[in-house]
């Protein structure tokens, strides 16, 4: 049963499985339109908590799960605002996206990201809010933000640190390079590595298994093993805002916007 069909995403409930599908061309960039519909989804989740047991997040686009923040929209915002307005606008956007991501992270439902292709920046951070990541072999994970003079701003550093060793986190951050789904599986980032085009099917199979387990025990186990690093998440927002207004960031965004590459976000 389709519950919402928007410009950037849609969701449906099938039995006890809620599916959030991303479909914003070209690669599910996260700008104001996506943020508004994600906020709508987060509000909707309050009504579905008693009906659904599992949430699956996936992409309907061939390019991948998500390329992250909409950098072209960000650059246009920079050009239209004063320095003070930029600072306030960026902080407001980050506070809002953190509100959505934190609500997904804290859900009593079990959450599964089914990913393929590009899983970069803010898209990678969305996947990290989930309890499990099922990846097909085409998936590549990356935090390219340091290339722009920034850090990940949607909660990526605290959530990745929560799940993996610091040496791997530093490697991803400091190099800005992407890693394959196979590498992600070896370090424990990915719970299942599957064939190309199989991530959603396998995620649905995982959901079917989860539903067989006692719901109260599942919720309590999740609450016990998955702590949300709220203090570090707020620190990340502060650091991002401190970096954002520098000329080097505007220059890097201009270079990105003016690039003739088909996929300029790829390292």
C-alpha positions in Angstrom: 0.0 0.0 0.0 1.6 3.3 -1.2 1.3 5.9 1.5 3.2 8.8 -0.1 4.6 9.5 -3.6 6.6 12.7 -3.7 9.0 14.5 -6.0 12.1 13.0 -4.4 11.0 10.0 -2.5 8.0 7.7 -1.7 7.1 5.1 0.9 4.8 2.2 1.2 3.8 -0.3 3.8 3.6 -4.0 2.9 2.5 -6.1 5.9 4.9 -5.1 8.6 7.6 -3.8 6.3 7.9 -0.1 5.5 9.9 0.8 2.4 11.3 4.3 1.8 12.3 4.7 -1.9 14.6 7.5 -3.1 14.0 8.7 -6.7 15.4 12.2 -7.1 17.4 12.5 -10.3 20.3 12.3 -11.0 21.5 10.5 -7.9 19.3 11.4 -4.9 21.1 14.6 -4.0 19.8 15.9 -0.7 18.7 19.5 -0.9 15.7 21.4 0.4 13.1 19.4 -1.5 14.4 16.1 -0.3 14.8 17.5 3.3 11.2 18.6 3.4 9.9 15.2 2.2 12.3 13.4 4.7 10.8 15.5 7.5 7.4 14.5 6.3 8.4 10.9 6.4 9.9 11.3 9.9 6.6 12.7 11.1 4.7 9.9 9.4 6.9 7.3 11.2 5.2 8.3 14.5 1.9 6.9 13.1 3.5 3.8 11.6 5.5 2.7 14.7 2.7 0.4 15.9 2.1 -1.2 12.4 5.6 -1.7 11.0 8.5 -3.8 12.4 11.1 -3.1 9.7 12.1 -0.1 7.6 14.0 -0.6 4.4 15.6 2.4 2.7 16.7 2.0 -1.0 17.1 3.9 -4.3 15.1 3.4 -7.5 17.8 5.2 -9.6 20.5 3.3 -11.5 23.3 5.7 -10.5 23.2 4.6 -6.9 21.8 5.1 -3.4 22.7 8.8 -3.0 25.5 11.2 -4.0 24.9 13.2 -0.8 24.2 16.9 -0.3 23.0 18.9 -3.3 26.2 20.9 -3.9 24.8 22.9 -6.7 21.9 24.1 -4.6 24.5 24.8 -1.8 26.6 27.0 -4.1 23.5 28.9 -5.3 22.7 29.6 -1.7 26.2 30.9 -1.1 25.8 33.4 -4.0 22.5 34.7 -2.8 23.1 35.4 0.9 25.3 37.6 3.1 27.9 35.9 5.3 25.7 36.1 8.3 22.7 34.7 6.4 24.8 31.9 5.1 25.9 30.9 8.6 22.4 30.9 9.9 21.0 29.1 6.8 23.6 26.3 6.9 23.1 25.7 10.6 19.4 25.6 10.2 19.7 23.1 7.4 22.0 20.9 9.4 19.9 21.0 12.5 16.9 19.9 10.4 18.7 17.1 8.6 20.1 15.9 11.9 16.6 15.9 13.3 15.5 13.5 10.6 18.6 11.3 10.7 18.4 11.1 14.5 14.8 10.0 14.4 15.6 7.2 11.9 18.6 6.2 14.0 16.5 6.0 17.2 13.5 4.1 15.7 12.3 1.1 17.6 11.9 -0.5 14.2 14.8 -2.5 12.7 16.2 -0.4 9.8 18.0 -1.8 6.7 19.7 0.2 4.0 19.7 -1.6 0.6 22.4 0.2 -1.4 24.1 0.1 -4.7 26.3 2.3 -6.9 27.2 5.7 -5.4 26.9 5.9 -1.5 28.6 9.2 -0.9 28.6 12.0 1.7 25.1 12.6 3.0 23.9 9.5 1.3 26.5 7.4 3.1 25.4 9.2 6.3 21.8 8.2 5.7 22.8 4.6 5.3 24.8 4.8 8.6 21.6 5.7 10.5 20.3 2.2 9.7 21.0 -0.9 11.8 22.2 -2.9 8.8 23.5 -2.2 5.3 22.9 -4.7 2.5 25.1 -3.8 -0.4 25.3 -5.1 -3.9 28.8 -5.4 -5.5 28.5 -2.1 -7.4 28.3 0.0 -4.2 31.1 2.4 -3.4 31.3 4.3 -0.1 33.0 7.7 0.3 33.3 10.8 2.4 34.5 13.4 -0.2 33.8 16.4 2.0 37.5 17.2 2.9 38.1 17.8 -0.8 35.7 20.8 -0.4 37.4 22.0 2.8 34.6 20.6 4.9 33.8 17.6 7.1 30.8 15.3 6.8 27.9 17.3 8.3 25.0 14.9 8.4 26.3 12.9 11.3 28.8 10.7 9.5 31.8 10.9 11.7 30.1 10.0 15.1 28.0 7.2 13.5 31.0 5.6 11.6 33.1 5.8 14.8 30.3 4.1 16.7 30.4 1.1 14.4 34.0 0.8 13.2 37.7 1.3 14.2 39.2 4.8 14.2 41.9 3.8 11.7 39.4 3.0 9.1 37.4 6.1 9.8 40.5 8.3 9.5 41.5 6.6 6.2 38.1 7.4 4.7 38.1 11.0 5.9 41.7 12.0 5.3 42.0 10.5 1.8 38.5 11.2 0.5 38.8 8.1 -1.6 36.0 5.6 -2.2 36.0 2.0 -1.1 34.2 -1.0 -2.7 31.4 -2.9 -1.2 33.8 -5.9 -0.9 36.2 -3.8 1.2 33.2 -2.4 3.3 32.2 -6.0 4.0 35.6 -7.0 5.2 35.7 -4.2 7.8 32.2 -4.8 9.0 30.5 -1.8 7.5 28.2 -4.0 5.4 26.3 -6.8 6.9 25.6 -8.6 3.6 27.4 -8.4 0.2 25.1 -9.5 -2.6 25.1 -9.7 -6.4 24.4 -6.7 -8.5 20.7 -5.7 -8.4 20.0 -8.0 -5.5 20.2 -5.6 -2.5 16.5 -4.8 -2.2 15.5 -8.4 -2.6 17.9 -9.6 0.0 16.9 -6.8 2.4 13.3 -7.9 2.1 14.4 -11.4 3.0 16.2 -10.0 6.0 13.0 -8.2 7.0 11.0 -11.4 6.7 13.4 -13.0 9.2 13.3 -10.1 11.6 9.5 -10.2 11.8 9.7 -13.8 13.1 11.6 -12.6 16.2 9.8 -11.3 19.3 9.2 -7.6 18.8 9.7 -6.5 22.4 13.0 -8.4 22.7 14.2 -6.9 19.4 13.4 -3.4 20.5 15.1 -3.8 23.8 18.2 -5.4 22.2 18.5 -2.5 19.7 18.2 0.1 22.5 20.9 -1.7 24.4 23.5 -2.1 21.6 22.9 1.0 19.5 23.7 4.2 21.4 23.2 7.5 19.6 26.2 9.9 20.1 24.1 13.1 20.5 26.9 15.2 22.0 29.3 14.4 19.2 26.6 14.9 16.6 26.1 18.5 17.8 29.9 19.0 17.8 30.0 18.0 14.2 27.4 20.6 13.3 29.5 23.3 15.1 32.7 22.3 13.3 31.0 22.1 9.9 29.6 25.6 10.4 33.0 26.9 11.5 34.5 25.6 8.2 31.7 26.5 5.8 32.1 30.3 5.5 35.8 30.2 4.4 36.7 31.3 0.8 38.3 27.9 0.1 34.9 26.2 0.4 33.2 28.6 -2.0 36.0 28.1 -4.5 35.8 24.3 -4.2 32.0 24.5 -4.7 32.4 26.8 -7.7 34.8 24.3 -9.3 32.3 21.5 -8.7 29.4 23.4 -10.2 31.4 24.5 -13.3 32.8 21.0 -13.9 31.8 19.4 -17.2 32.2 15.9 -15.8 29.2 13.7 -15.9 29.7 12.7 -12.2 32.0 15.4 -10.7 31.4 14.0 -7.2 33.4 10.9 -8.0 37.0 10.8 -6.7 
